[in-house]
Amino acid sequence: MIYVHAERLLTPIGEAPKKGKEMSKIMEEFDVDIVLEKGKVVDILKHKSVKDFTLHVKLATPGLIDPHTHIPFYGRRAKEFYMRSRGKSYSEIFSEGGGIHSTVRFVRNATIGEIVNFNLPFLKEFLRRGVVAIEGKSGYGLDKFTELKQLKALKILNEVQEVHIAPTFLGFHAIPLDREKEDYVGTVKTWLDDVKAFSDTVDVFCDYGVFLPEDIEGFFVELKKNGFKLRFHADEIKNVGATRLAVKLGAVSADHLLKITDDDIREVSNSDTVAVLMPGTSFYLGEEYAPARKLIEYGAAVALASDFNPGSCPVYEPAFVMHLALKFLKMEPEEILTAYTLNAAYVLGIENGAILPGRKCDIALWNTTEFLDIPYMFQYNFLSGVVINGKVKLYENVP
């Protein structure tokens, strides 16, 4: 049994996904002991001296959950960063064989061992910033062998380090340079039995220049009938109706949403499809930000993620994502906490996300009593420790 003595406790309450005004409802307690046993919260009590092993922290929150990353990848794209800073757009770089296709070449030429070793340091950095679970995707293969190689790498990464990874198949990340779109979609259909051994979730980049709703709707209907959960990269570059299709098909999430309309926002708000927003990508690409304030005011469920990838957002720092969410998405601190914990957990289909008796919960321990300090001074790591599955995995930087 472990006792976490928290000077302050902040946690979302209830069941996910939290929508609209409900995202602001946070339980706040002071000077409490969080009692943990067998990976679950047993009780939350007013603090008293105990003989059992006790961690003392200034602030306890649920462990952070990043529901959209592109781990595992291989190689870097610093030259594209330079090209973009000199005026090249994401679409221009993509059309010239850069962007996703550049990483595809790296990943195809890498072994599973090289991919695992390349991504391990990133996962350690996530953990040191309070992130206890992430989503990882394939999508840098665009052929059966390499897509499965990425999914196998995710399986190994899940086994050799502490951050939980929810695997997603993103074979529809781009159209291979040597294939026609319709032919490629038909080919991917033949991979699904192999994919299902590693993942029950399928994602698609549904946008201008990639896969349009009419390209994939029929197939995605079949995917859902066959037990796959659906996710969408939706309406990031142009509004092509991806968000509306995601809602229509009951997708778990629609991600990015930079170009959505008020009608799209109403559709999302009247559904359980979570709007996963990634302000780091907008910052890095110099693009507009998603309409988070309007989504929340209309009653949508919002989650926050990094979109960590080698091209359009090589950012994994959750404090910086929170900073951008506060400053540019105009989200309130309570909404940010819910978006990065309970709602993000719902997207990944895991129980974490709230510190409540009877719930499984991984806990982030912070060396400040003020949650706002984390996005305010984002370059300083306030994390003191992490408790995962009831076990202390990291405990340092303690006052």
C-alpha positions in Angstrom: 0.0 0.0 0.0 1.3 3.5 -0.9 0.1 6.8 0.5 0.6 9.9 -1.6 0.4 13.0 0.7 -0.7 15.8 -1.5 -0.8 19.4 -0.3 -3.3 19.9 -3.2 -5.2 17.4 -5.3 -6.8 18.3 -8.7 -8.7 15.8 -10.7 -11.6 15.5 -13.1 -14.6 13.6 -11.8 -17.2 11.3 -13.2 -17.2 9.4 -16.5 -15.7 10.4 -19.8 -16.1 12.0 -22.2 -16.7 15.3 -20.4 -18.4 17.8 -22.7 -18.8 21.5 -22.8 -19.2 23.1 -19.4 -18.7 19.7 -17.7 -15.0 20.0 -18.7 -14.6 22.7 -16.0 -15.8 20.6 -13.1 -12.7 19.6 -11.2 -12.5 18.2 -7.7 -10.0 20.1 -5.5 -8.8 18.9 -2.2 -6.1 20.1 0.2 -3.8 18.2 2.5 -5.0 14.7 1.7 -3.6 11.2 1.5 -4.3 9.3 -1.7 -4.3 5.6 -0.7 -3.2 3.2 -3.5 -3.3 -0.6 -3.5 -3.0 -3.1 -6.3 -2.9 -0.3 -8.9 -6.1 1.3 -7.8 -7.1 4.3 -5.6 -8.5 2.8 -2.4 -9.4 6.1 -0.7 -8.8 9.8 -0.4 -8.4 10.8 3.3 -7.5 13.9 5.2 -3.8 13.7 5.9 -2.4 12.1 9.0 1.0 10.5 9.8 1.2 7.0 8.6 3.8 4.2 8.9 3.4 3.0 5.3 5.5 4.3 2.5 4.4 7.9 1.9 5.2 10.2 -1.0 4.9 13.9 -0.2 4.1 16.2 -3.1 2.8 19.7 -3.5 0.3 18.8 -6.2 -1.2 15.6 -7.5 -3.1 15.2 -10.7 -3.9 12.2 -12.9 -1.0 11.2 -15.1 -1.1 13.1 -18.4 -2.2 11.2 -21.5 -1.2 12.1 -25.0 -3.9 10.7 -27.4 -2.2 11.5 -30.7 1.5 10.9 -31.5 3.3 9.5 -34.5 5.6 7.3 -32.6 7.3 5.2 -33.9 9.2 7.0 -36.6 12.8 7.0 -37.8 15.0 9.8 -39.0 14.7 13.6 -38.8 13.6 16.3 -41.2 15.5 19.4 -40.1 16.0 20.5 -43.7 12.2 20.7 -44.1 12.1 22.9 -41.0 14.5 25.3 -42.8 12.5 25.1 -46.1 9.3 25.9 -44.2 10.9 28.8 -42.4 11.8 30.2 -45.8 8.2 30.1 -47.1 7.6 26.6 -48.3 4.1 25.3 -47.2 3.4 21.8 -45.8 1.5 21.0 -49.0 4.3 22.2 -51.3 6.9 20.1 -49.4 4.6 17.1 -49.5 3.9 17.4 -53.2 7.7 17.5 -53.9 8.2 14.1 -52.2 9.1 15.5 -48.8 6.9 15.4 -45.7 5.4 12.0 -44.9 7.2 10.4 -47.9 10.6 11.4 -46.5 10.0 9.6 -43.2 8.5 6.6 -45.2 11.9 6.2 -46.8 13.7 6.3 -43.5 11.3 3.8 -41.9 11.3 1.3 -44.8 15.1 1.2 -44.6 15.3 0.8 -40.8 15.2 -2.5 -38.8 12.7 -3.1 -36.0 15.6 -2.8 -33.6 16.7 0.5 -35.0 13.1 1.9 -34.8 12.8 0.7 -31.2 16.1 2.2 -30.1 15.4 5.5 -31.9 12.0 6.0 -30.1 12.9 4.8 -26.6 14.5 8.2 -25.6 11.3 10.0 -26.6 9.2 7.8 -24.4 11.6 8.4 -21.5 11.2 12.1 -22.1 7.4 11.8 -22.1 7.5 10.0 -18.7 9.8 12.6 -17.2 7.1 15.2 -18.1 4.3 13.3 -16.4 2.9 11.5 -19.5 1.9 8.0 -18.5 0.1 6.9 -21.8 0.3 7.8 -25.4 -1.2 6.7 -28.7 1.3 5.5 -31.3 0.6 5.0 -35.0 1.9 3.2 -38.0 1.6 5.2 -41.2 5.2 5.6 -42.2 5.3 2.4 -44.2 2.5 2.5 -46.8 3.3 -1.1 -47.6 2.2 -4.1 -45.7 5.7 -5.2 -44.5 6.6 -1.7 -43.1 3.2 -0.9 -41.6 3.4 -4.2 -39.7 7.0 -3.5 -38.8 5.9 -0.3 -37.1 3.1 -2.1 -35.2 5.6 -4.8 -34.1 7.9 -2.0 -32.9 5.1 -0.5 -30.9 4.4 -3.9 -29.3 8.1 -4.2 -28.2 8.2 -0.6 -27.0 5.1 -1.3 -24.8 7.1 -4.2 -23.2 10.4 -2.5 -22.5 9.5 0.8 -20.9 6.8 2.2 -18.6 4.7 4.5 -20.8 1.6 2.7 -22.0 1.2 2.9 -25.8 -2.2 2.4 -27.5 -1.4 1.2 -31.0 -3.3 2.6 -34.1 -3.0 1.5 -37.7 -2.6 4.5 -40.0 -2.1 2.8 -43.3 -4.2 5.7 -44.8 -1.6 8.3 -43.9 -0.7 9.1 -47.5 -0.9 7.7 -51.0 2.3 5.8 -52.0 4.2 7.6 -54.7 4.1 4.5 -56.9 0.4 3.7 -56.5 -3.0 5.0 -57.5 -5.3 5.9 -54.7 -8.1 3.5 -55.5 -5.7 0.7 -56.0 -3.9 1.4 -52.7 -7.2 1.5 -50.8 -8.1 -1.9 -52.2 -4.7 -3.3 -51.3 -5.0 -2.1 -47.7 -8.2 -4.0 -47.3 -6.2 -7.3 -47.7 -3.9 -6.4 -44.7 -6.6 -6.2 -42.0 -6.3 -9.7 -40.6 -2.6 -9.1 -40.0 -3.3 -5.6 -38.6 -5.9 -6.9 -36.1 -3.2 -9.0 -34.4 -1.6 -5.7 -33.2 -4.3 -3.0 -33.2 -8.1 -2.6 -33.0 -8.1 1.0 -34.2 -7.8 2.5 -37.7 -7.0 6.1 -38.5 -7.0 8.0 -41.8 -5.6 11.3 -43.0 -8.9 12.6 -44.5 -8.1 15.9 -46.2 -7.2 17.7 -49.4 -4.6 15.9 -51.4 -4.9 12.7 -49.4 -8.0 10.6 -48.8 -11.4 12.2 -49.3 -14.6 11.0 -47.6 -15.8 9.3 -50.8 -12.6 7.4 -51.0 -12.9 5.7 -47.7 -16.5 5.9 -46.4 -17.7 2.5 -47.6 -14.5 0.8 -46.4 -14.7 2.4 -43.0 -18.3 1.3 -42.5 -17.0 -2.2 -43.0 -14.2 -1.7 -40.6 -16.6 -0.6 -37.9 -18.8 -3.7 -38.5 -15.7 -5.8 -38.1 -14.9 -4.4 -34.7 -12.4 -1.7 -35.5 -12.6 1.7 -33.7 -12.2 4.6 -36.1 -10.2 7.8 -35.8 -9.8 10.7 -38.3 -7.1 13.3 -39.1 -9.9 15.7 -40.2 -10.1 19.0 -42.0 -6.6 20.2 -41.1 -5.6 21.5 -44.6 -9.0 22.2 -46.1 -12.6 21.4 -45.1 -13.4 18.3 -47.1 -16.2 17.0 -44.9 -14.0 14.7 -42.8 -15.3 15.9 -39.5 -18.9 15.3 -40.6 -18.0 11.8 -41.8 -16.2 11.0 -38.5 -19.4 11.9 -36.6 -21.6 10.0 -39.0 -19.5 6.8 -38.6 -19.3 7.2 -34.8 -15.5 7.7 -34.8 -13.8 7.9 -31.4 -12.1 11.1 -32.4 -11.7 13.7 -35.0 -8.3 15.3 -34.8 -6.8 18.7 -35.8 -10.1 20.4 -37.0 -8.4 23.7 -38.1 -10.8 24.3 -41.0 -14.1 23.2 -39.5 -17.3 25.3 -39.8 -19.9 26.1 -37.2 -22.1 23.4 -38.7 -19.2 20.9 -38.1 -18.9 22.1 -34.6 -22.6 21.5 -34.0 -22.3 17.9 -35.4 -19.3 17.1 -33.1 -21.0 18.7 -30.1 -24.1 16.5 -30.5 -22.0 13.3 -30.6 -19.5 11.4 -28.5 -16.7 11.9 -31.0 -14.0 13.7 -29.2 -12.3 16.7 -30.8 -8.6 16.1 -30.3 -6.8 19.4 -30.7 -3.0 19.9 -31.2 -2.0 23.5 -31.0 1.7 22.5 -31.2 1.1 21.7 -34.9 -0.5 25.1 -35.6 2.4 26.8 -33.8 5.1 24.8 -35.7 3.5 25.2 -39.1 2.4 28.8 -38.5 -1.2 27.9 -39.2 -4.4 29.1 -37.5 -5.5 27.4 -34.3 -8.5 25.1 -33.9 -11.7 26.8 -32.6 -11.5 25.2 -29.1 -13.5 27.9 -27.3 -16.4 27.6 -29.7 -16.2 23.8 -29.6 -16.5 23.8 -25.8 -19.2 26.5 -25.7 -21.3 24.4 -28.2 -20.9 21.4 -25.9 -18.2 19.3 -27.5 -15.8 17.0 -25.7 -12.2 18.2 -26.3 -8.9 16.4 -25.7 -5.4 17.8 -26.1 -2.4 16.0 -27.7 1.1 16.8 -29.0 0.9 15.3 -32.6 4.6 14.5 -31.9 6.1 13.6 -35.3 9.3 14.4 -37.2 7.9 16.8 -39.8 4.9 19.0 -38.8 5.3 18.9 -35.0 8.5 17.7 -33.4 7.1 18.8 -30.0 6.4 16.4 -27.1 6.4 18.8 -24.2 3.0 18.8 -22.6 3.6 22.0 -20.6 4.1 23.8 -23.9 1.0 22.3 -25.4 -0.9 23.5 -22.3 0.7 26.9 -22.8 -0.5 27.1 -26.3 -4.0 25.8 -25.3 -4.3 28.5 -22.6 -2.9 31.4 -24.8 -4.2 30.6 -28.3 -7.1 28.1 -27.9 -8.4 30.2 -25.0 -9.0 27.2 -22.9 -9.4 27.5 -19.1 -7.0 25.6 -16.8 -9.7 23.2 -15.6 -10.6 22.4 -19.2 -7.0 21.8 -20.0 -6.6 19.3 -17.2 -9.7 17.4 -18.3 -8.6 17.5 -21.9 -5.1 16.1 -21.1 -6.4 13.4 -18.7 -10.0 12.1 -18.6 -11.0 12.9 -22.1 -7.7 11.7 -23.5 -8.1 8.4 -21.7 -11.5 8.0 -23.3 -10.0 8.4 -26.7 -7.5 5.6 -26.0 -10.0 3.4 -24.3 -8.2 3.2 -21.0 -9.5 3.6 -17.5 -7.0 6.3 -16.4 -7.7 10.0 -16.2 -9.3 10.6 -12.8 -8.1 10.1 -9.2 -11.2 8.6 -7.6 -11.8 5.7 -5.2 -12.2 2.4 -7.0 -10.5 3.7 -10.2 -7.3 2.6 -11.7 -5.2 5.7 -12.0 -1.6 6.7 -12.8 -0.6 9.8 -10.9 1.6 12.8 -11.8 3.3 14.4 -8.8 4.3 18.1 -9.1 6.7 20.3 -7.3 4.2 23.3 -7.2 0.8 23.7 -5.7 -0.3 25.9 -8.6 -1.3 24.0 -11.8 -1.0 27.2 -13.8 2.7 27.2 -13.1 3.1 24.3 -15.5 1.9 26.1 -18.7 3.1 29.5 -17.4 6.8 28.4 -17.0 6.7 25.6 -19.6 10.5 25.4 -20.0 10.8 24.3 -16.3 9.9 20.7 -15.5 7.8 20.8 -12.3 7.4 17.1 -12.2 8.5 15.4 -9.0 7.4 11.9 -9.7 5.1 9.4 -11.4 3.1 6.5 -10.0 2.1 4.0 -12.6 -0.2 1.0 -11.9 0.3 1.7 -8.2 4.1 1.6 -8.4 6.5 4.4 -8.1 8.4 4.7 -11.4 9.9 8.1 -10.9 10.4 10.2 -7.8 12.9 13.1 -7.9 13.0 16.9 -7.9 11.4 16.7 -4.5 11.2 19.9 -2.4 
